[in-house]
Amino acid sequence: MTVRLTVAQALVRFLANQYSERDGVEQRLIPGCFGIFGHGNVAGVGQALLQAARTGDDDLPYHLARNEQGMVHAAVGYSRMRNRLQAMACTASIGPGSTNMLTGAALATTNRIPVLLLPSDVFATRVASPVLQELERPDSGDVSVNDAFRPLSRFFDRVWRPEQLPSALLGAMRALTDPAETGAVTIALPQDVQAEAFDWPQELFARRVWHVARPVPEPAAIARAAEIVRAATKPLLVAGGGVHYSEAYAALRAFAEATGIPVADTQAGKGALLWDHPQAVGGVGSTGSPVANALARDADVVIGVGTRWSDFTTASRTAFANPDVRFVNLNVAAFDAGKHAGASVVTDARAGLEALADAVEGYRVGDAHLASYTEHRERWTRVVDDAYHLGHTPLPAQTEVLGALDEMLDPRDVVVQAAGSLPGDLQMLWRAREEKAYHVEYAYSCMGYEIAGALGVKMAAPDREVFALVGDGSYLMMSSEVVTAVSEGIKLNLVLVQNHGFSSIGALSESLGSQRFGTSYRFRDPATGELDGATLPVDLAANVASLGADVIRVRTIAELRDAIVVARAATRTTAIHIETDPLAPVPSPESWWDVPVSEVSALGSTREARKTYEHAKAGQRPLVTPAENREDDR
């Protein structure tokens, strides 16, 4: 039996019948499609989506986005909130519409989050070439701008002929549901092929369930890891995003409680062990807590669970200073498990923690180690309390804004952030009270993710309040998905933190001897020729109101607390606008991040910063297990 459909109609029907399954729970794999139509896809994918909606057959719900990059961010937020068991599709027109998705593709792959990208492409027949928005290359007739997706995607294919669609779709679904190999998945669709009819086998559209694996660890690998852990006197566990995606919360708690091993977390792993658990010591690395960073410096064994060991986590390879430190890496991806020449255990996080717990049964850290980090943790709690209630004037500190939110939000409310100074302050200070309540995109740290990502989070968890914290830099780069939220009736809470510039890069610039050059939003001063004149009269509150959101302007932390209550109770997207002092003090993480300083300079500030840089850089090390400590050399 065959059915005659266009390529786009077949694509939509196929996607509507794909399901994922893990632990016996099934859900739609592709629950919907974001899109912006142009001449490249309006008659293809656009027509197919309309037909599906109007006929009620194999419907794939369509959501009109306002920015192609933004819709990929929303898809990432959705999938991450669903622990990578579902992935939204994103369709865009030829040329700029499709290449606008490139940043989102890079973000998805860097974060290991599945999204399905459907960029429109040039005519396969080339009958009308060059078509509008086509990039011509004199040396290659089969290259289009969509080839830029190749290095950014975990799977890429281009459907030049209808016959190629089934294999492309099956390959795409495999990559979307592979926890070790997932990321952006791209199927480029020539615009003429989208509208071309073909006789498809009926079996292509049958209900298909993709089983998301929980790889179990090799017993010998667990035995090697257990031997290392049992010999540890000052161990530290670092929980990454893989703990969330595996839903390994109970396994992590049980392991920490049985062994007494302190648990630090990465940006993606925050909340894996709640902040008030006795073994939780906060974020580790460049923006972590002094508690976790002190433990990292002395650790003789570091157990990484579901982390890719970014430079922020390792403090640019200065965090783990013990010359004899050894790594045990539990990760579903062999690529990440093998980092730092550690004992590599390729495994699902939950399965790996359960197996390791059994293998080290009876092991527990010494009382002195437990008492030491417990005391340090209690001191740090008081420091955070002080930062949350700083009483800074005349403008409040950003840490006070976070304090008001942390104390006023319900434990299930989700905070979303991505770029600027807020991620660092959040990782250091935020007290996660529920496993999925902290959502900071910090693998790509993409300005503009906040509102779009929050839209996806809210779509994935409609029963939870979602708060997007947005600095003025990120807001001005991408506020477009406020309109999408308003049009869809999706309620978001936006906290617009206005500090008239790039706070994070301003502070970094100053530490590098560049005196905050080019980081403030100011008029150009005719006297100096630089952008150091009066503050620009940018009114973010008026802007977001013009996009359809309700707005609450506040000046004090007391007013902010009242506004949070009002926003949570509202039924429409609501923005709270508050101005903060970018120079207000923030506690030190007692850590470092490698950003090179000019080796020679005519500026004294730069020369002094270079001295500090060279001193810190001397502490960098390759994080390769010493040869004398390897099992095969014993």
C-alpha positions as semicolon CSV with decimal commas, in nm:
position;residue;x (nm);y (nm);z (nm)
1;M;0,000;0,000;0,000
2;T;0,120;0,348;-0,086
3;V;-0,011;0,696;-0,019
4;R;0,056;0,993;-0,245
5;L;0,180;1,298;-0,054
6;T;0,424;1,577;-0,108
7;V;0,762;1,550;0,063
8;A;0,654;1,812;0,318
9;Q;0,323;1,635;0,383
10;A;0,507;1,305;0,431
11;L;0,751;1,477;0,667
12;V;0,472;1,614;0,885
13;R;0,281;1,284;0,890
14;F;0,597;1,094;0,985
15;L;0,691;1,333;1,265
16;A;0,342;1,321;1,413
17;N;0,375;0,945;1,460
18;Q;0,713;0,931;1,636
19;Y;0,731;0,852;2,008
20;S;1,009;0,817;2,263
21;E;1,009;0,577;2,557
22;R;1,217;0,541;2,871
23;D;1,138;0,340;3,182
24;G;0,806;0,237;3,028
25;V;0,680;0,593;2,978
26;E;0,597;0,701;2,623
27;Q;0,549;1,053;2,487
28;R;0,538;1,227;2,152
29;L;0,897;1,265;2,034
30;I;0,817;1,573;1,823
31;P;0,527;1,744;2,004
32;G;0,517;2,053;1,784
33;C;0,685;2,280;1,532
34;F;0,809;2,637;1,561
35;G;0,831;2,822;1,234
36;I;0,857;3,138;1,031
37;F;0,742;3,110;0,670
38;G;0,899;3,256;0,360
39;H;0,907;3,166;-0,006
40;G;1,129;2,868;0,077
41;N;0,881;2,682;0,297
42;V;0,538;2,844;0,280
43;A;0,419;2,619;-0,005
44;G;0,596;2,313;0,135
45;V;0,616;2,263;0,510
46;G;0,373;2,552;0,566
47;Q;0,105;2,396;0,347
48;A;0,162;2,055;0,507
49;L;0,120;2,192;0,859
50;L;-0,199;2,375;0,759
51;Q;-0,341;2,064;0,593
52;A;-0,265;1,853;0,899
53;A;-0,431;2,107;1,129
54;R;-0,740;2,150;0,911
55;T;-0,799;1,782;0,842
56;G;-0,711;1,667;1,194
57;D;-0,495;1,390;1,052
58;D;-0,152;1,348;1,211
59;D;-0,156;1,701;1,346
60;L;0,174;1,865;1,434
61;P;0,090;2,178;1,637
62;Y;0,244;2,491;1,484
63;H;0,378;2,788;1,683
64;L;0,460;3,112;1,501
65;A;0,793;3,248;1,625
66;R;0,928;3,599;1,568
67;N;1,298;3,524;1,535
68;E;1,455;3,209;1,392
69;Q;1,736;3,201;1,646
70;G;1,482;3,259;1,920
71;M;1,266;2,965;1,814
72;V;1,563;2,729;1,834
73;H;1,636;2,862;2,183
74;A;1,274;2,796;2,277
75;A;1,306;2,443;2,141
76;V;1,618;2,391;2,353
77;G;1,440;2,519;2,664
78;Y;1,152;2,282;2,597
79;S;1,369;1,975;2,544
80;R;1,594;2,044;2,840
81;M;1,291;2,080;3,066
82;R;1,167;1,745;2,932
83;N;1,503;1,582;3,007
84;R;1,577;1,538;2,636
85;L;1,291;1,292;2,585
86;Q;1,111;1,529;2,347
87;A;1,241;1,762;2,076
88;M;1,062;2,044;1,897
89;A;1,099;2,096;1,523
90;C;1,192;2,435;1,374
91;T;1,125;2,532;1,012
92;A;1,262;2,840;0,836
93;S;1,276;2,980;0,486
94;I;1,571;2,978;0,250
95;G;1,877;3,200;0,306
96;P;1,873;3,437;0,605
97;G;1,574;3,264;0,763
98;S;1,765;2,939;0,781
99;T;2,106;3,081;0,867
100;N;1,946;3,273;1,153
101;M;1,913;2,930;1,315
102;L;2,289;2,865;1,312
103;T;2,351;3,018;1,654
104;G;2,068;2,810;1,798
105;A;2,214;2,499;1,636
106;A;2,551;2,566;1,797
107;L;2,384;2,622;2,133
108;A;2,186;2,297;2,110
109;T;2,486;2,084;2,014
110;T;2,716;2,245;2,269
111;N;2,458;2,175;2,540
112;R;2,386;1,822;2,409
113;I;2,015;1,907;2,369
114;P;1,808;1,757;2,083
115;V;1,633;1,991;1,839
116;L;1,513;1,915;1,485
117;L;1,601;2,188;1,234
118;L;1,429;2,201;0,895
119;P;1,602;2,477;0,695
120;S;1,470;2,538;0,346
121;D;1,720;2,512;0,064
122;V;1,780;2,605;-0,301
123;F;1,602;2,439;-0,594
124;A;1,724;2,083;-0,639
125;T;1,657;2,111;-1,012
126;R;1,844;2,442;-1,035
127;V;1,592;2,532;-1,302
128;A;1,564;2,891;-1,179
129;S;1,908;2,940;-1,025
130;P;2,020;3,165;-0,885
131;V;1,702;3,206;-0,683
132;L;1,636;3,487;-0,441
133;Q;1,867;3,460;-0,136
134;E;2,082;3,187;-0,293
135;L;2,456;3,197;-0,229
136;E;2,639;3,119;-0,553
137;R;2,987;2,970;-0,549
138;P;3,179;2,954;-0,875
139;D;3,373;2,649;-0,757
140;S;3,081;2,433;-0,636
141;G;2,726;2,412;-0,763
142;D;2,592;2,188;-0,486
143;V;2,689;2,402;-0,186
144;S;2,434;2,627;-0,017
145;V;2,438;2,836;0,299
146;N;2,285;2,538;0,478
147;D;2,620;2,359;0,460
148;A;2,712;2,586;0,751
149;F;2,491;2,359;0,964
150;R;2,720;2,059;0,907
151;P;2,980;2,131;1,179
152;L;2,707;2,249;1,418
153;S;2,486;1,941;1,385
154;R;2,510;1,591;1,530
155;F;2,330;1,471;1,217
156;F;2,297;1,647;0,882
157;D;2,129;1,543;0,559
158;R;1,987;1,717;0,253
159;V;1,691;1,565;0,073
160;W;1,765;1,624;-0,294
161;R;1,507;1,363;-0,404
162;P;1,186;1,231;-0,240
163;E;1,336;0,881;-0,225
164;Q;1,596;1,010;0,020
165;L;1,345;1,129;0,279
166;P;1,286;0,800;0,469
167;S;1,654;0,735;0,540
168;A;1,707;1,099;0,637
169;L;1,415;1,090;0,880
170;L;1,519;0,762;1,041
171;G;1,875;0,889;1,083
172;A;1,745;1,209;1,238
173;M;1,525;1,026;1,489
174;R;1,816;0,801;1,588
175;A;2,033;1,104;1,668
176;L;1,755;1,285;1,854
177;T;1,701;0,988;2,087
178;D;2,064;0,889;2,141
179;P;2,162;1,036;2,482
180;A;2,531;1,021;2,395
181;E;2,518;1,165;2,043
182;T;2,232;1,413;2,053
183;G;2,227;1,782;1,968
184;A;2,108;1,979;1,668
185;V;1,972;1,751;1,396
186;T;1,937;1,914;1,055
187;I;1,745;1,803;0,746
188;A;1,783;2,060;0,468
189;L;1,480;2,071;0,238
190;P;1,512;2,216;-0,114
191;Q;1,207;2,430;-0,172
192;D;1,098;2,256;-0,493
193;V;1,137;1,910;-0,340
194;Q;0,914;2,007;-0,046
195;A;0,621;2,048;-0,284
196;E;0,697;1,743;-0,501
197;A;0,455;1,448;-0,478
198;F;0,563;1,087;-0,431
199;D;0,404;0,750;-0,361
200;W;0,513;0,659;-0,008
201;P;0,491;0,317;0,156
202;Q;0,220;0,325;0,420
203;E;0,462;0,165;0,669
204;L;0,662;0,489;0,684
205;F;0,378;0,653;0,875
206;A;0,310;0,376;1,127
207;R;0,343;0,460;1,495
208;R;0,710;0,419;1,580
209;V;0,855;0,413;1,932
210;W;1,220;0,507;1,987
211;H;1,356;0,356;2,306
212;V;1,591;0,593;2,492
213;A;1,860;0,374;2,640
214;R;2,002;0,368;2,991
215;P;2,347;0,220;2,917
216;V;2,467;0,012;3,211
217;P;2,834;0,029;3,308
218;E;3,083;-0,243;3,230
219;P;3,149;-0,435;3,555
220;A;3,526;-0,410;3,510
221;A;3,503;-0,032;3,467
222;I;3,298;-0,002;3,786
223;A;3,549;-0,221;3,971
224;R;3,837;0,005;3,863
225;A;3,643;0,316;3,963
226;A;3,547;0,165;4,300
227;E;3,908;0,086;4,379
228;I;4,003;0,449;4,326
229;V;3,712;0,581;4,532
230;R;3,782;0,344;4,822
231;A;4,138;0,477;4,844
232;A;4,023;0,841;4,862
233;T;4,063;1,046;5,179
234;K;3,932;1,378;5,041
235;P;3,693;1,290;4,756
236;L;3,460;1,531;4,579
237;L;3,171;1,450;4,345
238;V;3,080;1,698;4,068
239;A;2,723;1,662;3,940
240;G;2,660;1,777;3,583
241;G;2,358;1,804;3,360
242;G;2,360;1,430;3,298
243;V;2,218;1,379;3,648
244;H;1,911;1,579;3,548
245;Y;1,866;1,417;3,208
246;S;1,895;1,071;3,365
247;E;1,663;1,170;3,653
248;A;1,927;1,027;3,884
249;Y;1,831;1,239;4,186
250;A;1,750;0,954;4,425
251;A;2,065;0,765;4,322
252;L;2,281;1,073;4,380
253;R;2,128;1,140;4,723
254;A;2,170;0,779;4,828
255;F;2,534;0,772;4,715
256;A;2,617;1,099;4,892
257;E;2,444;0,997;5,215
258;A;2,601;0,653;5,224
259;T;2,956;0,774;5,157
260;G;2,953;1,125;5,304
261;I;3,122;1,248;4,984
262;P;3,046;1,619;4,929
263;V;2,861;1,704;4,607
264;A;2,941;2,013;4,402
265;D;2,757;2,101;4,084
266;T;2,803;2,264;3,745
267;Q;2,567;2,520;3,593
268;A;2,380;2,241;3,414
269;G;2,386;2,021;3,724
270;K;2,267;2,274;3,981
271;G;1,972;2,140;4,177
272;A;2,070;1,777;4,124
273;L;2,125;1,776;4,500
274;L;1,919;2,044;4,671
275;W;2,106;2,328;4,838
276;D;2,015;2,238;5,197
277;H;2,126;1,874;5,174
278;P;2,415;1,811;5,419
279;Q;2,644;1,694;5,136
280;A;2,562;1,983;4,895
281;V;2,853;2,230;4,874
282;G;2,741;2,447;4,581
283;G;2,885;2,530;4,244
284;V;3,245;2,448;4,161
285;G;3,487;2,643;3,945
286;S;3,519;2,998;3,821
287;T;3,178;3,110;3,945
288;G;3,132;2,851;4,216
289;S;3,126;2,869;4,593
290;P;3,443;2,898;4,804
291;V;3,331;2,580;4,981
292;A;3,334;2,365;4,668
293;N;3,648;2,532;4,538
294;A;3,838;2,467;4,862
295;L;3,735;2,102;4,844
296;A;3,839;2,091;4,477
297;R;4,186;2,225;4,554
298;D;4,255;1,947;4,804
299;A;4,061;1,661;4,646
300;D;4,258;1,343;4,585
301;V;3,970;1,184;4,391
302;V;3,712;1,371;4,184
303;I;3,403;1,184;4,064
304;G;3,243;1,356;3,766
305;V;2,888;1,245;3,694
306;G;2,733;1,366;3,369
307;T;2,968;1,663;3,324
308;R;3,169;1,762;3,018
309;W;3,431;1,941;3,231
310;S;3,410;2,290;3,081
311;D;3,670;2,555;3,163
312;F;3,434;2,721;3,411
313;T;3,394;2,392;3,598
314;T;3,769;2,329;3,614
315;A;3,851;2,700;3,667
316;S;4,052;2,677;3,345
317;R;4,229;2,371;3,489
318;T;4,337;2,537;3,813
319;A;4,057;2,412;4,041
320;F;4,198;2,066;4,112
321;A;4,540;2,146;4,254
322;N;4,632;1,823;4,434
323;P;4,929;1,685;4,236
324;D;4,801;1,332;4,288
325;V;4,436;1,398;4,203
326;R;4,260;1,122;4,013
327;F;3,936;1,141;3,816
328;V;3,650;0,895;3,792
329;N;3,414;0,994;3,511
330;L;3,063;0,851;3,480
331;N;2,913;0,971;3,153
332;V;2,680;0,839;2,886
333;A;2,920;0,978;2,623
334;A;3,258;0,808;2,592
335;F;3,402;1,138;2,470
336;D;3,328;1,307;2,804
337;A;3,397;1,000;3,017
338;G;3,752;0,985;2,884
339;K;3,854;1,337;2,978
340;H;4,149;1,408;3,212
341;A;4,273;1,052;3,162
342;G;4,032;0,949;3,434
343;A;3,885;0,611;3,507
344;S;3,626;0,607;3,230
345;V;3,284;0,457;3,303
346;V;3,051;0,485;3,005
347;T;2,706;0,470;3,159
348;D;2,375;0,635;3,220
349;A;2,415;0,853;3,529
350;R;2,149;0,676;3,734
351;A;2,268;0,328;3,645
352;G;2,630;0,428;3,704
353;L;2,569;0,581;4,047
354;E;2,370;0,279;4,159
355;A;2,643;0,042;4,043
356;L;2,921;0,248;4,201
357;A;2,729;0,270;4,529
358;D;2,705;-0,109;4,542
359;A;3,074;-0,146;4,459
360;V;3,193;0,089;4,737
361;E;2,944;-0,030;4,998
362;G;3,086;0,028;5,345
363;Y;3,315;0,311;5,236
364;R;3,268;0,650;5,408
365;V;3,479;0,963;5,430
366;G;3,653;1,034;5,756
367;D;3,482;1,236;6,028
368;A;3,743;1,513;6,003
369;H;3,676;1,567;5,631
370;L;3,300;1,569;5,685
371;A;3,324;1,811;5,979
372;S;3,555;2,043;5,785
373;Y;3,332;2,094;5,485
374;T;3,019;2,112;5,703
375;E;3,167;2,400;5,901
376;H;3,282;2,579;5,585
377;R;2,936;2,530;5,434
378;E;2,770;2,690;5,737
379;R;3,003;2,994;5,716
380;W;2,925;3,034;5,347
381;T;2,550;3,026;5,418
382;R;2,595;3,337;5,631
383;V;2,794;3,509;5,353
384;V;2,510;3,441;5,107
385;D;2,258;3,576;5,356
386;D;2,461;3,898;5,378
387;A;2,483;3,929;4,999
388;Y;2,107;3,879;4,970
389;H;2,043;4,158;5,223
390;L;2,326;4,398;5,143
391;G;2,126;4,721;5,178
392;H;2,325;4,878;4,896
393;T;2,237;5,240;4,805
394;P;2,135;5,443;4,619
395;L;2,059;5,158;4,376
396;P;2,021;4,799;4,496
397;A;2,283;4,536;4,423
398;Q;2,210;4,255;4,179
399;T;2,269;4,007;4,461
400;E;1,976;4,164;4,648
401;V;1,752;4,113;4,345
402;L;1,849;3,746;4,343
403;G;1,792;3,726;4,718
404;A;1,439;3,862;4,689
405;L;1,360;3,616;4,411
406;D;1,518;3,319;4,587
407;E;1,319;3,386;4,901
408;M;0,987;3,481;4,735
409;L;0,954;3,216;4,465
410;D;0,780;2,886;4,517
411;P;1,025;2,591;4,516
412;R;0,877;2,469;4,185
413;D;0,913;2,804;4,011
414;V;1,178;2,793;3,738
415;V;1,444;3,062;3,698
416;V;1,591;3,097;3,347
417;Q;1,915;3,276;3,257
418;A;2,207;3,249;3,017
419;A;2,455;3,535;2,986
420;G;2,622;3,829;3,155
421;S;2,696;3,863;3,524
422;L;2,374;3,690;3,633
423;P;2,488;3,330;3,563
424;G;2,794;3,374;3,783
425;D;2,597;3,528;4,068
426;L;2,330;3,260;4,032
427;Q;2,567;2,964;4,040
428;M;2,744;3,107;4,342
429;L;2,442;3,224;4,543
430;W;2,118;3,060;4,425
431;R;1,956;2,809;4,657
432;A;1,789;2,549;4,440
433;R;1,493;2,402;4,627
434;E;1,364;2,168;4,354
435;E;1,550;1,959;4,100
436;K;1,426;2,133;3,782
437;A;1,388;2,486;3,920
438;Y;1,726;2,615;3,797
439;H;1,768;2,658;3,422
440;V;2,084;2,844;3,318
441;E;2,224;2,789;2,967
442;Y;2,598;2,818;3,020
443;A;2,758;2,586;2,770
444;Y;2,716;2,844;2,493
445;S;2,614;3,129;2,728
446;C;2,412;3,290;2,451
447;M;2,281;3,641;2,502
448;G;1,917;3,645;2,400
449;Y;1,841;3,293;2,521
450;E;1,660;3,407;2,834
451;I;1,313;3,504;2,709
452;A;1,303;3,254;2,424
453;G;1,432;2,974;2,646
454;A;1,177;3,062;2,912
455;L;0,904;3,034;2,650
456;G;1,012;2,676;2,577
457;V;1,039;2,595;2,947
458;K;0,686;2,719;3,013
459;M;0,549;2,523;2,716
460;A;0,714;2,211;2,859
461;A;0,592;2,279;3,215
462;P;0,268;2,479;3,191
463;D;0,184;2,412;3,556
464;R;0,494;2,596;3,682
465;E;0,573;2,967;3,705
466;V;0,875;3,059;3,493
467;F;1,092;3,363;3,567
468;A;1,335;3,484;3,299
469;L;1,605;3,711;3,443
470;V;1,719;3,942;3,165
471;G;1,995;4,203;3,166
472;D;1,960;4,503;2,939
473;G;2,228;4,364;2,703
474;S;2,043;4,039;2,642
475;Y;1,705;4,210;2,625
476;L;1,817;4,446;2,350
477;M;1,961;4,154;2,153
478;M;1,643;3,945;2,155
479;S;1,312;4,036;2,311
480;S;1,104;3,922;2,013
481;E;0,962;3,608;2,171
482;V;0,768;3,821;2,419
483;V;0,530;3,866;2,126
484;T;0,515;3,490;2,071
485;A;0,431;3,434;2,438
486;V;0,159;3,700;2,426
487;S;0,006;3,566;2,104
488;E;0,003;3,207;2,234
489;G;-0,140;3,309;2,572
490;I;0,168;3,167;2,744
491;K;0,233;3,349;3,072
492;L;0,596;3,438;3,148
493;N;0,746;3,639;3,433
494;L;1,030;3,865;3,316
495;V;1,269;4,042;3,552
496;L;1,445;4,316;3,354
497;V;1,767;4,414;3,532
498;Q;1,876;4,751;3,396
499;N;2,237;4,851;3,464
500;H;2,308;5,046;3,143
501;G;2,562;4,818;2,982
502;F;2,744;4,488;2,990
503;S;2,801;4,433;3,361
504;S;2,989;4,104;3,335
505;I;3,220;4,210;3,053
506;G;3,265;4,548;3,221
507;A;3,399;4,379;3,534
508;L;3,609;4,141;3,325
509;S;3,747;4,431;3,120
510;E;3,849;4,610;3,437
511;S;4,023;4,300;3,574
512;L;4,217;4,271;3,246
513;G;4,333;4,630;3,259
514;S;4,097;4,755;2,989
515;Q;3,904;4,988;3,221
516;R;3,551;4,885;3,116
517;F;3,611;5,027;2,767
518;G;3,313;4,983;2,535
519;T;3,093;4,814;2,793
520;S;2,854;5,095;2,894
521;Y;2,546;5,214;2,706
522;R;2,630;5,584;2,672
523;F;2,631;5,869;2,424
524;R;2,953;5,942;2,238
525;D;3,125;6,234;2,411
526;P;3,254;6,491;2,158
527;A;3,524;6,594;2,405
528;T;3,681;6,246;2,430
529;G;3,557;6,087;2,111
530;E;3,457;5,781;2,312
531;L;3,128;5,630;2,429
532;D;3,163;5,774;2,778
533;G;2,903;6,048;2,772
534;A;2,567;6,061;2,947
535;T;2,362;5,745;2,999
536;L;2,133;5,657;2,709
537;P;1,761;5,721;2,773
538;V;1,665;5,360;2,696
539;D;1,335;5,261;2,858
540;L;1,316;4,882;2,864
541;A;0,990;4,889;3,057
542;A;0,818;5,096;2,789
543;N;0,963;4,871;2,522
544;V;0,837;4,546;2,670
545;A;0,497;4,705;2,731
546;S;0,482;4,788;2,360
547;L;0,526;4,416;2,286
548;G;0,212;4,332;2,483
549;A;0,342;4,253;2,832
550;D;0,213;4,402;3,156
551;V;0,484;4,602;3,334
552;I;0,563;4,676;3,696
553;R;0,833;4,937;3,762
554;V;1,012;4,911;4,097
555;R;1,303;5,097;4,256
556;T;1,360;4,918;4,586
557;I;1,392;4,559;4,701
558;A;1,077;4,599;4,911
559;E;0,886;4,704;4,599
560;L;1,042;4,412;4,411
561;R;0,911;4,166;4,667
562;D;0,560;4,306;4,628
563;A;0,591;4,294;4,249
564;I;0,694;3,928;4,255
565;V;0,372;3,842;4,437
566;V;0,167;4,037;4,181
567;A;0,351;3,882;3,885
568;R;0,309;3,526;4,012
569;A;-0,065;3,581;4,052
570;A;-0,106;3,737;3,707
571;T;-0,247;3,546;3,412
572;R;-0,060;3,741;3,142
573;T;0,309;3,783;3,066
574;T;0,437;4,033;3,321
575;A;0,767;4,218;3,333
576;I;0,924;4,366;3,646
577;H;1,175;4,644;3,573
578;I;1,444;4,733;3,826
579;E;1,765;4,932;3,799
580;T;2,076;4,801;3,979
581;D;2,429;4,920;4,049
582;P;2,676;4,727;3,831
583;L;2,960;4,817;4,068
584;A;2,798;4,671;4,380
585;P;3,012;4,411;4,559
586;V;2,975;4,036;4,502
587;P;3,133;3,762;4,717
588;S;3,444;3,604;4,570
589;P;3,434;3,246;4,441
590;E;3,805;3,222;4,528
591;S;3,869;3,087;4,182
592;W;3,998;3,194;3,838
593;W;3,906;3,197;3,470
594;D;4,162;3,209;3,192
595;V;4,108;3,516;2,972
596;P;4,441;3,628;2,823
597;V;4,579;3,973;2,900
598;S;4,786;4,167;2,648
599;E;5,148;4,063;2,687
600;V;5,275;4,414;2,609
601;S;5,089;4,743;2,657
602;A;5,137;5,117;2,685
603;L;4,869;5,118;2,959
604;G;4,984;5,074;3,317
605;S;4,653;4,910;3,411
606;T;4,708;4,642;3,147
607;R;5,067;4,579;3,255
608;E;4,956;4,527;3,616
609;A;4,674;4,295;3,502
610;R;4,929;4,092;3,303
611;K;5,132;4,029;3,619
612;T;4,823;3,900;3,797
613;Y;4,738;3,684;3,495
614;E;5,082;3,525;3,478
615;H;5,071;3,445;3,849
616;A;4,732;3,273;3,814
617;K;4,829;3,092;3,496
618;A;5,123;2,933;3,672
619;G;4,867;2,721;3,858
620;Q;4,727;2,564;3,540
621;R;4,791;2,197;3,488
622;P;4,696;1,944;3,223
623;L;4,476;1,735;3,456
624;V;4,625;1,411;3,332
625;T;4,653;1,129;3,585
626;P;5,021;1,085;3,678
627;A;5,170;0,775;3,518
628;E;5,281;0,631;3,851
629;N;4,917;0,626;3,965
630;R;4,781;0,429;3,671
631;E;4,670;0,076;3,732
632;D;4,872;-0,060;3,437
633;D;5,194;0,078;3,587
634;R;5,153;-0,070;3,933
